[in-house]
Amino acid sequence: MKYMNFMRKFRVRLCGLLLVLLQLGFAQEVSFRITPLRPVEELRAEAFKQQPPGERGTFLKPDLLELVKLDPTIKLDIRYATTNNFLGTPVYTQARAFLQRPAAEGLLRAHRELQAQGYGLIIHDGYRPWYVTKIFWDATPDDKKIFVANPATGSNHNRGCAVDLSLYDLKTGKEVKMPSGYDEMTDRAFSDYAGGTSDERSRRAFLRQAMEKQDFLVNPKEWWHFDYKDWKQYPILNVKFEDLGQ
């Protein structure tokens, strides 16, 4: 009887663990975590009441494309729509990824080139409403602010011209290992970090080469973050995902 009870409890725990893994997705690891300086809901309420910085100049009309609609084999792992992110709570209302049309089309070309080599792109983030950048900045301790954008100047994510991404293996469907995890606020995240395994560094370089070929530049402090060359031509946006249509 004791053995049967033990096995019953074991199966329940195992099922619970499997459920967690399924919710995270096989391509997804547990994110780096910080303790927000203030409750995120409090910061969100404040951010909603504020406006992006004023800008001067002439900008192109925004034309955001949803990435998975360009090619369904582009995977999404939008952690900011889950609790599996560096703040430990959802900040997005929907798990979606957008880029301005030229950037999105360049990303699609990179994805198809990588497919010929046995890889696909997995997207962690694209266009980001300005209010989320404000939350990130206000929640992050000073010693880690080099990893988040200052809302006073905005982020290229706010312009729809930055993308956070990695590679997944076409055979297994799993995200590949890189020198650091996504959103890890350590020097392992730097694009020129010399540690990790040779395979991890090679995959990081492979991703970078494919993206740079399509006019994206890597962020020196985040190997996963790429900025499209024409980001200065687009304005800072603060449009919520649910207002971008389906």
Wavefront OBJ file of the C-alpha trace (Angstrom):
o trace
v 0.000 0.000 0.000
v 2.794 2.425 0.924
v 4.526 1.622 -2.359
v 1.329 2.274 -4.334
v 0.779 5.584 -2.550
v 4.364 6.566 -3.249
v 4.014 5.738 -6.951
v 0.716 7.616 -7.137
v 2.317 10.740 -5.632
v 5.341 10.319 -7.888
v 3.146 10.179 -11.002
v 1.238 13.278 -9.907
v 4.489 15.188 -9.393
v 5.864 13.927 -12.693
v 2.723 15.037 -14.535
v 3.001 18.417 -12.867
v 6.600 18.770 -14.006
v 5.723 17.759 -17.551
v 2.914 20.308 -17.592
v 5.348 23.049 -16.570
v 7.764 21.992 -19.297
v 5.007 22.029 -21.886
v 3.910 25.486 -20.791
v 7.486 26.762 -21.115
v 7.975 25.021 -24.446
v 10.806 22.648 -25.249
v 12.771 25.505 -26.819
v 12.565 27.648 -23.732
v 14.824 27.799 -20.685
v 14.154 29.534 -17.398
v 15.042 33.199 -17.778
v 17.553 35.200 -15.777
v 15.722 36.953 -12.938
v 16.082 40.222 -11.046
v 14.106 41.644 -8.142
v 12.193 44.656 -9.523
v 12.860 47.864 -7.625
v 9.102 48.379 -7.338
v 6.033 46.229 -8.050
v 5.560 45.859 -11.821
v 1.833 46.592 -11.666
v 2.592 49.887 -9.955
v 5.173 50.736 -12.620
v 2.745 49.728 -15.377
v 0.059 52.080 -14.074
v 2.565 54.936 -14.019
v 3.894 54.140 -17.500
v 0.393 54.186 -19.002
v 0.000 57.773 -17.813
v 3.171 58.995 -19.506
v 4.097 59.707 -23.113
v 7.174 58.830 -25.194
v 9.807 61.548 -25.670
v 9.115 64.158 -28.315
v 11.063 63.753 -31.544
v 12.014 66.097 -34.351
v 12.469 65.199 -37.962
v 10.642 63.393 -40.728
v 9.913 59.717 -40.276
v 8.623 56.950 -42.505
v 5.055 55.826 -41.910
v 5.085 52.747 -39.629
v 4.284 49.495 -41.413
v 4.566 46.720 -38.865
v 4.390 43.131 -40.119
v 3.655 40.158 -37.875
v 6.584 37.780 -38.279
v 4.825 34.421 -38.007
v 2.456 35.465 -40.798
v 5.433 35.774 -43.136
v 6.486 32.174 -42.478
v 4.873 29.843 -39.910
v 8.208 28.062 -39.382
v 9.502 31.183 -37.619
v 9.027 30.208 -33.968
v 7.920 32.442 -31.123
v 9.116 32.355 -27.529
v 7.711 35.688 -26.314
v 8.683 35.476 -22.673
v 7.441 38.957 -21.827
v 3.920 37.577 -22.309
v 4.630 34.970 -19.586
v 6.113 34.831 -16.105
v 9.319 33.377 -17.582
v 11.196 36.652 -17.990
v 13.669 38.727 -16.011
v 10.889 40.475 -14.070
v 8.989 37.282 -13.277
v 5.609 38.630 -14.414
v 3.889 39.227 -17.785
v 4.362 42.689 -19.272
v 2.855 41.967 -22.694
v -0.839 41.325 -23.190
v -0.254 39.042 -26.190
v 2.532 36.747 -27.409
v 3.203 38.408 -30.759
v 6.210 39.766 -32.667
v 6.281 42.578 -35.247
v 8.927 44.473 -37.228
v 8.808 47.296 -39.741
v 8.373 45.865 -43.247
v 11.994 46.174 -44.530
v 13.354 44.681 -41.298
v 10.767 41.886 -41.332
v 11.565 41.014 -44.943
v 15.291 40.942 -44.144
v 14.656 38.656 -41.181
v 12.634 36.330 -43.418
v 15.554 36.084 -45.850
v 17.902 35.265 -42.981
v 15.497 32.592 -41.710
v 15.306 30.895 -45.102
v 19.065 30.971 -45.551
v 19.522 29.402 -42.128
v 16.987 26.681 -42.944
v 19.317 25.421 -45.647
v 21.885 24.912 -42.883
v 19.501 23.037 -40.573
v 18.416 25.940 -38.367
v 15.438 28.235 -37.964
v 14.879 31.505 -36.131
v 13.123 31.639 -32.780
v 11.900 35.111 -31.831
v 11.934 36.396 -28.261
v 10.883 39.968 -28.996
v 10.352 42.459 -31.812
v 8.402 45.702 -31.709
v 7.956 46.790 -28.088
v 5.516 49.532 -26.987
v 7.312 52.441 -25.289
v 5.430 51.957 -22.021
v 7.137 48.550 -21.622
v 10.559 50.154 -22.045
v 9.564 52.556 -19.263
v 8.617 49.614 -17.004
v 11.910 47.832 -17.691
v 13.976 50.922 -16.887
v 12.155 51.767 -13.674
v 12.231 48.155 -12.468
v 15.929 47.503 -13.084
v 18.686 48.238 -10.519
v 21.321 50.782 -11.549
v 24.103 48.196 -11.856
v 22.130 46.362 -14.576
v 20.733 49.328 -16.489
v 23.270 48.762 -19.285
v 20.990 45.903 -20.345
v 17.809 47.996 -20.691
v 17.019 51.044 -22.832
v 16.491 54.493 -21.336
v 12.880 55.570 -22.015
v 14.088 59.182 -22.284
v 15.609 58.294 -25.651
v 13.538 55.212 -26.431
v 14.585 51.842 -27.765
v 14.954 50.583 -31.313
v 12.390 47.997 -30.227
v 9.968 50.922 -29.830
v 10.634 51.811 -33.474
v 9.935 48.276 -34.686
v 13.539 48.003 -35.848
v 15.071 45.702 -33.235
v 14.621 41.983 -32.739
v 15.699 39.558 -30.012
v 16.186 36.074 -31.390
v 18.127 32.828 -31.418
v 18.349 29.607 -33.412
v 16.452 26.349 -33.145
v 17.456 23.002 -34.609
v 15.114 21.954 -37.419
v 15.517 18.269 -36.565
v 14.639 18.513 -32.888
v 12.647 21.754 -32.797
v 14.698 22.782 -29.764
v 16.460 26.069 -29.241
v 20.224 25.631 -29.485
v 22.671 26.436 -26.699
v 24.440 29.792 -26.804
v 27.153 31.246 -24.507
v 24.400 32.705 -22.292
v 20.663 32.498 -21.873
v 18.338 35.111 -23.317
v 18.116 38.308 -21.228
v 20.963 37.180 -19.002
v 22.402 40.317 -17.402
v 26.029 39.180 -17.197
v 29.131 39.526 -19.356
v 28.281 36.129 -20.879
v 25.635 38.006 -22.873
v 28.219 40.203 -24.606
v 28.495 39.544 -28.336
v 32.274 39.097 -28.063
v 32.287 37.010 -24.863
v 35.133 34.507 -25.219
v 33.757 31.906 -22.792
v 31.310 29.080 -23.289
v 31.977 26.140 -25.584
v 33.345 26.384 -29.095
v 30.020 25.076 -30.438
v 28.094 27.778 -28.586
v 30.375 30.502 -29.924
v 30.148 29.073 -33.439
v 26.349 29.090 -33.364
v 26.381 32.658 -32.028
v 28.662 33.673 -34.917
v 26.472 31.797 -37.414
v 23.409 33.735 -36.269
v 25.288 37.020 -36.397
v 26.574 36.389 -39.924
v 23.094 35.593 -41.227
v 21.587 38.711 -39.642
v 24.410 41.071 -40.655
v 24.030 39.884 -44.241
v 20.482 41.331 -44.086
v 21.599 44.743 -42.719
v 21.125 44.071 -39.011
v 23.800 45.012 -36.464
v 24.322 43.107 -33.222
v 24.130 44.864 -29.861
v 27.619 44.515 -28.272
v 26.093 43.738 -24.864
v 23.430 41.265 -26.065
v 24.274 38.590 -28.633
v 20.544 38.017 -29.280
v 19.678 41.677 -29.994
v 19.908 42.968 -33.575
v 19.092 46.480 -34.822
v 17.991 47.119 -38.389
v 20.170 49.671 -40.194
v 17.370 52.174 -40.941
v 16.005 52.467 -37.392
v 16.506 56.252 -37.384
v 13.873 56.572 -40.105
v 11.049 55.333 -37.863
v 9.347 57.032 -34.890
v 9.037 55.763 -31.340
v 5.684 53.994 -31.038
v 3.506 53.253 -28.026
v 0.778 51.142 -29.637
v -0.389 48.073 -27.685
v -0.401 44.704 -29.433
v -4.158 44.371 -29.228
v -4.477 47.606 -31.208
v -2.395 46.277 -34.097
v -5.162 43.994 -35.362
v -5.182 40.249 -35.982
l 1 2 3 4 5 6 7 8 9 10 11 12 13 14 15 16 17 18 19 20 21 22 23 24 25 26 27 28 29 30 31 32 33 34 35 36 37 38 39 40 41 42 43 44 45 46 47 48 49 50 51 52 53 54 55 56 57 58 59 60 61 62 63 64 65 66 67 68 69 70 71 72 73 74 75 76 77 78 79 80 81 82 83 84 85 86 87 88 89 90 91 92 93 94 95 96 97 98 99 100 101 102 103 104 105 106 107 108 109 110 111 112 113 114 115 116 117 118 119 120 121 122 123 124 125 126 127 128 129 130 131 132 133 134 135 136 137 138 139 140 141 142 143 144 145 146 147 148 149 150 151 152 153 154 155 156 157 158 159 160 161 162 163 164 165 166 167 168 169 170 171 172 173 174 175 176 177 178 179 180 181 182 183 184 185 186 187 188 189 190 191 192 193 194 195 196 197 198 199 200 201 202 203 204 205 206 207 208 209 210 211 212 213 214 215 216 217 218 219 220 221 222 223 224 225 226 227 228 229 230 231 232 233 234 235 236 237 238 239 240 241 242 243 244 245 246
